[in-house]
Amino acid sequence: MDKKPLIGVSICAVVLLVLGSLSNVAGYQTEVKENNNSISAGSPDITILTVEEAYDLDWGHYLEMVVKNIGDVPTQDIRFHSDIYYFGIYRGRSEGISSPLDPEETTTFHVTEFGDWEPPPFIGLVRVRCYVETDYEKDYSNNFFAHSYFIVKLGPIWVFKKMPW
């Protein structure tokens, strides 16, 4: 029996299957992309812009996350969560609820504090992971934030350096 026609038919079948599956993937990606463009219309959309250093006489130095409503309607109450890892082993947690945000309005949430309880010199690596959520939000892709900070305390002065990862 001649095997050449059988090999040719098999190769053609494989090529057709691969081409058919690629067109399905491309069509699926196009459909999802179109869906994402229209998903936030008429709904709140909160995003974490950054985590920054701040100072208060009661708390001392602390980190806070800056949250903004980039949607076109006001939010419900905002729930926030943050996890802090010192040197990758100690874990601190902060949670809370904030009042609603109007469109284009920003607010801040307290993430963690570095009071004067730590004797100088103090050197550390802090990993911050934050999450915010509200009711009726349809796009949660920008509700997460994670970054590392190198912190140093020299006497009463704290130095925060944002790491590249």
Secondary structure, DSSP 8 states (H G I E B T S, - for coil): ---HHHHHHHHHHHHHHHHHHHHHHHHHHHHHHHHHHHHTTTS--EEEEEEEEEEETTTEEEEEEEEEE-SSS----EEEEEEEEETTTEEEEEEEEE----TT-EEEEEEEEE-TTS-SSEEEEEEEEEEEEETT----TTSEEEEEEEEEEETTEEEEEE---
